[in-house]
Each structure stands twice: as C-alpha cells, then as structure tokens.
Amino acid sequence: MMIGLVDRFVEQVIANSGFEEMDALYLRNRVLALVGDQVLEV
C-alpha cells in the first residue's frame, strides 16, 4: 500500500515539476527516506 501511494505521489511530482520519468527511482528513494521506509534498489 505504501509503495502504491508513493508511486502516485512521484507521478504527480513528475507531471507538475521539472523532474522527468527517468528521475522516478531517485524521487521514490528520496520520499521513502524522508518517511523512514526502506529505499528501493534496482
């Protein structure tokens, strides 16, 4: 559930900012680090 919510948040950040789709993993990791959850690995 948390990952789905983070993914939707990241999609909105990309749609409404200067970030691009290739920044999605970076953004997910930053958000997860800020909320104290695990960082996703590739």
PDB file of N, CA, C, O and CB in Angstrom:
ATOM      1  N   MET A   1       0.829  -1.197   0.000  1.00  0.00           N
ATOM      2  CA  MET A   1       0.000   0.000   0.000  1.00  0.00           C
ATOM      3  C   MET A   1       0.871   1.257   0.000  1.00  0.00           C
ATOM      4  O   MET A   1       0.620   2.188  -0.765  1.00  0.00           O
ATOM      5  CB  MET A   1      -0.942   0.000   1.215  1.00  0.00           C
ATOM      6  N   MET A   2       1.888   1.284   0.852  1.00  0.00           N
ATOM      7  CA  MET A   2       2.739   2.466   0.939  1.00  0.00           C
ATOM      8  C   MET A   2       3.433   2.733  -0.390  1.00  0.00           C
ATOM      9  O   MET A   2       3.537   3.884  -0.815  1.00  0.00           O
ATOM     10  CB  MET A   2       3.776   2.299   2.053  1.00  0.00           C
ATOM     11  N   ILE A   3       3.910   1.677  -1.051  1.00  0.00           N
ATOM     12  CA  ILE A   3       4.617   1.861  -2.314  1.00  0.00           C
ATOM     13  C   ILE A   3       3.680   2.420  -3.375  1.00  0.00           C
ATOM     14  O   ILE A   3       4.080   3.292  -4.146  1.00  0.00           O
ATOM     15  CB  ILE A   3       5.229   0.537  -2.790  1.00  0.00           C
ATOM     16  N   GLY A   4       2.440   1.936  -3.431  1.00  0.00           N
ATOM     17  CA  GLY A   4       1.473   2.446  -4.404  1.00  0.00           C
ATOM     18  C   GLY A   4       1.209   3.925  -4.206  1.00  0.00           C
ATOM     19  O   GLY A   4       1.122   4.678  -5.176  1.00  0.00           O
ATOM     20  N   LEU A   5       1.083   4.345  -2.964  1.00  0.00           N
ATOM     21  CA  LEU A   5       0.852   5.754  -2.653  1.00  0.00           C
ATOM     22  C   LEU A   5       2.062   6.592  -3.039  1.00  0.00           C
ATOM     23  O   LEU A   5       1.914   7.681  -3.593  1.00  0.00           O
ATOM     24  CB  LEU A   5       0.536   5.933  -1.161  1.00  0.00           C
ATOM     25  N   VAL A   6       3.243   6.094  -2.751  1.00  0.00           N
ATOM     26  CA  VAL A   6       4.472   6.804  -3.112  1.00  0.00           C
ATOM     27  C   VAL A   6       4.586   6.913  -4.627  1.00  0.00           C
ATOM     28  O   VAL A   6       4.964   7.963  -5.146  1.00  0.00           O
ATOM     29  CB  VAL A   6       5.713   6.087  -2.529  1.00  0.00           C
ATOM     30  N   ASP A   7       4.264   5.839  -5.337  1.00  0.00           N
ATOM     31  CA  ASP A   7       4.324   5.870  -6.804  1.00  0.00           C
ATOM     32  C   ASP A   7       3.376   6.916  -7.372  1.00  0.00           C
ATOM     33  O   ASP A   7       3.736   7.640  -8.301  1.00  0.00           O
ATOM     34  CB  ASP A   7       3.985   4.490  -7.385  1.00  0.00           C
ATOM     35  N   ARG A   8       2.172   7.002  -6.824  1.00  0.00           N
ATOM     36  CA  ARG A   8       1.222   8.016  -7.304  1.00  0.00           C
ATOM     37  C   ARG A   8       1.730   9.422  -7.006  1.00  0.00           C
ATOM     38  O   ARG A   8       1.580  10.327  -7.827  1.00  0.00           O
ATOM     39  CB  ARG A   8      -0.162   7.809  -6.659  1.00  0.00           C
ATOM     40  N   PHE A   9       2.331   9.606  -5.829  1.00  0.00           N
ATOM     41  CA  PHE A   9       2.893  10.903  -5.474  1.00  0.00           C
ATOM     42  C   PHE A   9       4.021  11.277  -6.437  1.00  0.00           C
ATOM     43  O   PHE A   9       4.092  12.412  -6.910  1.00  0.00           O
ATOM     44  CB  PHE A   9       3.408  10.889  -4.021  1.00  0.00           C
ATOM     45  N   VAL A  10       4.899  10.316  -6.722  1.00  0.00           N
ATOM     46  CA  VAL A  10       6.016  10.553  -7.638  1.00  0.00           C
ATOM     47  C   VAL A  10       5.499  10.896  -9.031  1.00  0.00           C
ATOM     48  O   VAL A  10       6.049  11.780  -9.689  1.00  0.00           O
ATOM     49  CB  VAL A  10       6.939   9.319  -7.700  1.00  0.00           C
ATOM     50  N   GLU A  11       4.459  10.217  -9.489  1.00  0.00           N
ATOM     51  CA  GLU A  11       3.864  10.532 -10.796  1.00  0.00           C
ATOM     52  C   GLU A  11       3.382  11.974 -10.838  1.00  0.00           C
ATOM     53  O   GLU A  11       3.562  12.658 -11.846  1.00  0.00           O
ATOM     54  CB  GLU A  11       2.697   9.578 -11.104  1.00  0.00           C
ATOM     55  N   GLN A  12       2.771  12.443  -9.754  1.00  0.00           N
ATOM     56  CA  GLN A  12       2.291  13.821  -9.702  1.00  0.00           C
ATOM     57  C   GLN A  12       3.454  14.812  -9.671  1.00  0.00           C
ATOM     58  O   GLN A  12       3.388  15.868 -10.300  1.00  0.00           O
ATOM     59  CB  GLN A  12       1.395  14.024  -8.479  1.00  0.00           C
ATOM     60  N   VAL A  13       4.505  14.478  -8.949  1.00  0.00           N
ATOM     61  CA  VAL A  13       5.693  15.342  -8.915  1.00  0.00           C
ATOM     62  C   VAL A  13       6.271  15.480 -10.321  1.00  0.00           C
ATOM     63  O   VAL A  13       6.603  16.584 -10.752  1.00  0.00           O
ATOM     64  CB  VAL A  13       6.764  14.774  -7.941  1.00  0.00           C
ATOM     65  N   ILE A  14       6.392  14.362 -11.033  1.00  0.00           N
ATOM     66  CA  ILE A  14       6.939  14.390 -12.391  1.00  0.00           C
ATOM     67  C   ILE A  14       6.038  15.203 -13.314  1.00  0.00           C
ATOM     68  O   ILE A  14       6.526  15.974 -14.139  1.00  0.00           O
ATOM     69  CB  ILE A  14       7.110  12.959 -12.937  1.00  0.00           C
ATOM     70  N   ALA A  15       4.733  15.035 -13.177  1.00  0.00           N
ATOM     71  CA  ALA A  15       3.783  15.733 -14.050  1.00  0.00           C
ATOM     72  C   ALA A  15       3.757  17.240 -13.798  1.00  0.00           C
ATOM     73  O   ALA A  15       3.414  18.012 -14.693  1.00  0.00           O
ATOM     74  CB  ALA A  15       2.389  15.162 -13.859  1.00  0.00           C
ATOM     75  N   ASN A  16       4.118  17.662 -12.582  1.00  0.00           N
ATOM     76  CA  ASN A  16       3.952  19.066 -12.213  1.00  0.00           C
ATOM     77  C   ASN A  16       5.252  19.766 -11.840  1.00  0.00           C
ATOM     78  O   ASN A  16       5.233  20.777 -11.138  1.00  0.00           O
ATOM     79  CB  ASN A  16       3.000  19.170 -11.074  1.00  0.00           C
ATOM     80  N   SER A  17       6.381  19.236 -12.304  1.00  0.00           N
ATOM     81  CA  SER A  17       7.666  19.855 -11.962  1.00  0.00           C
ATOM     82  C   SER A  17       8.659  19.643 -13.103  1.00  0.00           C
ATOM     83  O   SER A  17       8.298  19.179 -14.185  1.00  0.00           O
ATOM     84  CB  SER A  17       8.228  19.269 -10.634  1.00  0.00           C
ATOM     85  N   GLY A  18       9.881  19.985 -12.843  1.00  0.00           N
ATOM     86  CA  GLY A  18      10.935  19.838 -13.837  1.00  0.00           C
ATOM     87  C   GLY A  18      11.555  18.448 -13.868  1.00  0.00           C
ATOM     88  O   GLY A  18      12.431  18.181 -14.690  1.00  0.00           O
ATOM     89  N   PHE A  19      11.110  17.553 -12.977  1.00  0.00           N
ATOM     90  CA  PHE A  19      11.628  16.191 -12.991  1.00  0.00           C
ATOM     91  C   PHE A  19      11.078  15.442 -14.193  1.00  0.00           C
ATOM     92  O   PHE A  19      10.001  15.756 -14.700  1.00  0.00           O
ATOM     93  CB  PHE A  19      11.272  15.455 -11.685  1.00  0.00           C
ATOM     94  N   GLU A  20      11.834  14.444 -14.641  1.00  0.00           N
ATOM     95  CA  GLU A  20      11.438  13.631 -15.787  1.00  0.00           C
ATOM     96  C   GLU A  20      11.202  12.196 -15.337  1.00  0.00           C
ATOM     97  O   GLU A  20      11.532  11.830 -14.209  1.00  0.00           O
ATOM     98  CB  GLU A  20      12.513  13.683 -16.902  1.00  0.00           C
ATOM     99  N   GLU A  21      10.631  11.388 -16.218  1.00  0.00           N
ATOM    100  CA  GLU A  21      10.333   9.987 -15.903  1.00  0.00           C
ATOM    101  C   GLU A  21      11.580   9.226 -15.464  1.00  0.00           C
ATOM    102  O   GLU A  21      11.503   8.332 -14.620  1.00  0.00           O
ATOM    103  CB  GLU A  21       9.708   9.297 -17.111  1.00  0.00           C
ATOM    104  N   MET A  22      12.728   9.581 -16.038  1.00  0.00           N
ATOM    105  CA  MET A  22      13.961   8.887 -15.655  1.00  0.00           C
ATOM    106  C   MET A  22      14.385   9.203 -14.214  1.00  0.00           C
ATOM    107  O   MET A  22      15.264   8.531 -13.675  1.00  0.00           O
ATOM    108  CB  MET A  22      15.087   9.263 -16.616  1.00  0.00           C
ATOM    109  N   ASP A  23      13.781  10.204 -13.590  1.00  0.00           N
ATOM    110  CA  ASP A  23      14.067  10.557 -12.202  1.00  0.00           C
ATOM    111  C   ASP A  23      13.172   9.821 -11.210  1.00  0.00           C
ATOM    112  O   ASP A  23      13.295  10.033 -10.003  1.00  0.00           O
ATOM    113  CB  ASP A  23      13.915  12.046 -12.011  1.00  0.00           C
ATOM    114  N   ALA A  24      12.278   8.964 -11.689  1.00  0.00           N
ATOM    115  CA  ALA A  24      11.279   8.332 -10.827  1.00  0.00           C
ATOM    116  C   ALA A  24      11.910   7.523  -9.694  1.00  0.00           C
ATOM    117  O   ALA A  24      11.475   7.642  -8.549  1.00  0.00           O
ATOM    118  CB  ALA A  24      10.381   7.434 -11.652  1.00  0.00           C
ATOM    119  N   LEU A  25      12.906   6.717  -9.979  1.00  0.00           N
ATOM    120  CA  LEU A  25      13.537   5.908  -8.936  1.00  0.00           C
ATOM    121  C   LEU A  25      14.199   6.798  -7.889  1.00  0.00           C
ATOM    122  O   LEU A  25      14.077   6.542  -6.692  1.00  0.00           O
ATOM    123  CB  LEU A  25      14.572   4.948  -9.548  1.00  0.00           C
ATOM    124  N   TYR A  26      14.893   7.836  -8.330  1.00  0.00           N
ATOM    125  CA  TYR A  26      15.509   8.785  -7.399  1.00  0.00           C
ATOM    126  C   TYR A  26      14.446   9.413  -6.496  1.00  0.00           C
ATOM    127  O   TYR A  26      14.623   9.488  -5.280  1.00  0.00           O
ATOM    128  CB  TYR A  26      16.276   9.885  -8.172  1.00  0.00           C
ATOM    129  N   LEU A  27      13.345   9.864  -7.096  1.00  0.00           N
ATOM    130  CA  LEU A  27      12.282  10.500  -6.317  1.00  0.00           C
ATOM    131  C   LEU A  27      11.658   9.527  -5.326  1.00  0.00           C
ATOM    132  O   LEU A  27      11.409   9.887  -4.176  1.00  0.00           O
ATOM    133  CB  LEU A  27      11.207  11.058  -7.244  1.00  0.00           C
ATOM    134  N   ARG A  28      11.403   8.294  -5.765  1.00  0.00           N
ATOM    135  CA  ARG A  28      10.839   7.283  -4.856  1.00  0.00           C
ATOM    136  C   ARG A  28      11.754   7.072  -3.662  1.00  0.00           C
ATOM    137  O   ARG A  28      11.298   7.047  -2.519  1.00  0.00           O
ATOM    138  CB  ARG A  28      10.616   5.945  -5.593  1.00  0.00           C
ATOM    139  N   ASN A  29      13.043   6.922  -3.928  1.00  0.00           N
ATOM    140  CA  ASN A  29      14.000   6.696  -2.846  1.00  0.00           C
ATOM    141  C   ASN A  29      14.057   7.881  -1.894  1.00  0.00           C
ATOM    142  O   ASN A  29      14.147   7.696  -0.680  1.00  0.00           O
ATOM    143  CB  ASN A  29      15.386   6.423  -3.415  1.00  0.00           C
ATOM    144  N   ARG A  30      14.004   9.096  -2.429  1.00  0.00           N
ATOM    145  CA  ARG A  30      14.036  10.290  -1.573  1.00  0.00           C
ATOM    146  C   ARG A  30      12.799  10.356  -0.679  1.00  0.00           C
ATOM    147  O   ARG A  30      12.904  10.639   0.514  1.00  0.00           O
ATOM    148  CB  ARG A  30      14.134  11.566  -2.431  1.00  0.00           C
ATOM    149  N   VAL A  31      11.625  10.093  -1.262  1.00  0.00           N
ATOM    150  CA  VAL A  31      10.384  10.124  -0.480  1.00  0.00           C
ATOM    151  C   VAL A  31      10.419   9.040   0.592  1.00  0.00           C
ATOM    152  O   VAL A  31      10.091   9.305   1.748  1.00  0.00           O
ATOM    153  CB  VAL A  31       9.147   9.937  -1.399  1.00  0.00           C
ATOM    154  N   LEU A  32      10.811   7.829   0.223  1.00  0.00           N
ATOM    155  CA  LEU A  32      10.866   6.739   1.200  1.00  0.00           C
ATOM    156  C   LEU A  32      11.870   7.037   2.309  1.00  0.00           C
ATOM    157  O   LEU A  32      11.627   6.691   3.466  1.00  0.00           O
ATOM    158  CB  LEU A  32      11.228   5.423   0.509  1.00  0.00           C
ATOM    159  N   ALA A  33      12.977   7.663   1.981  1.00  0.00           N
ATOM    160  CA  ALA A  33      13.961   8.031   3.000  1.00  0.00           C
ATOM    161  C   ALA A  33      13.393   9.090   3.942  1.00  0.00           C
ATOM    162  O   ALA A  33      13.648   9.055   5.146  1.00  0.00           O
ATOM    163  CB  ALA A  33      15.253   8.545   2.341  1.00  0.00           C
ATOM    164  N   LEU A  34      12.627  10.028   3.395  1.00  0.00           N
ATOM    165  CA  LEU A  34      12.040  11.086   4.225  1.00  0.00           C
ATOM    166  C   LEU A  34      10.994  10.553   5.192  1.00  0.00           C
ATOM    167  O   LEU A  34      10.867  11.058   6.307  1.00  0.00           O
ATOM    168  CB  LEU A  34      11.417  12.150   3.345  1.00  0.00           C
ATOM    169  N   VAL A  35      10.247   9.541   4.780  1.00  0.00           N
ATOM    170  CA  VAL A  35       9.208   8.991   5.657  1.00  0.00           C
ATOM    171  C   VAL A  35       9.731   7.835   6.500  1.00  0.00           C
ATOM    172  O   VAL A  35       8.986   7.250   7.286  1.00  0.00           O
ATOM    173  CB  VAL A  35       8.015   8.528   4.833  1.00  0.00           C
ATOM    174  N   GLY A  36      11.010   7.504   6.337  1.00  0.00           N
ATOM    175  CA  GLY A  36      11.630   6.493   7.184  1.00  0.00           C
ATOM    176  C   GLY A  36      11.360   5.066   6.755  1.00  0.00           C
ATOM    177  O   GLY A  36      11.430   4.156   7.580  1.00  0.00           O
ATOM    178  N   ASP A  37      11.056   4.847   5.494  1.00  0.00           N
ATOM    179  CA  ASP A  37      10.822   3.500   4.984  1.00  0.00           C
ATOM    180  C   ASP A  37      12.066   3.031   4.242  1.00  0.00           C
ATOM    181  O   ASP A  37      13.026   3.786   4.088  1.00  0.00           O
ATOM    182  CB  ASP A  37       9.573   3.458   4.056  1.00  0.00           C
ATOM    183  N   GLN A  38      12.045   1.786   3.783  1.00  0.00           N
ATOM    184  CA  GLN A  38      13.191   1.234   3.062  1.00  0.00           C
ATOM    185  C   GLN A  38      13.374   1.920   1.718  1.00  0.00           C
ATOM    186  O   GLN A  38      12.415   2.389   1.104  1.00  0.00           O
ATOM    187  CB  GLN A  38      13.023  -0.270   2.863  1.00  0.00           C
ATOM    188  N   VAL A  39      14.607   1.967   1.279  1.00  0.00           N
ATOM    189  CA  VAL A  39      14.938   2.514  -0.034  1.00  0.00           C
ATOM    190  C   VAL A  39      14.855   1.387  -1.048  1.00  0.00           C
ATOM    191  O   VAL A  39      15.324   0.278  -0.793  1.00  0.00           O
ATOM    192  CB  VAL A  39      16.356   3.177  -0.041  1.00  0.00           C
ATOM    193  N   LEU A  40      14.254   1.674  -2.209  1.00  0.00           N
ATOM    194  CA  LEU A  40      14.151   0.676  -3.271  1.00  0.00           C
ATOM    195  C   LEU A  40      15.480   0.534  -3.986  1.00  0.00           C
ATOM    196  O   LEU A  40      16.181   1.523  -4.203  1.00  0.00           O
ATOM    197  CB  LEU A  40      13.047   1.052  -4.268  1.00  0.00           C
ATOM    198  N   GLU A  41      15.830  -0.679  -4.351  1.00  0.00           N
ATOM    199  CA  GLU A  41      17.066  -0.934  -5.083  1.00  0.00           C
ATOM    200  C   GLU A  41      16.731  -1.399  -6.481  1.00  0.00           C
ATOM    201  O   GLU A  41      15.680  -1.998  -6.711  1.00  0.00           O
ATOM    202  CB  GLU A  41      17.941  -1.978  -4.358  1.00  0.00           C
ATOM    203  N   VAL A  42      17.625  -1.124  -7.414  1.00  0.00           N
ATOM    204  CA  VAL A  42      17.418  -1.559  -8.801  1.00  0.00           C
ATOM    205  C   VAL A  42      18.026  -2.920  -8.992  1.00  0.00           C
ATOM    206  O   VAL A  42      17.966  -3.475 -10.089  1.00  0.00           O
ATOM    207  CB  VAL A  42      18.025  -0.555  -9.805  1.00  0.00           C
TER     208      VAL A  42
END
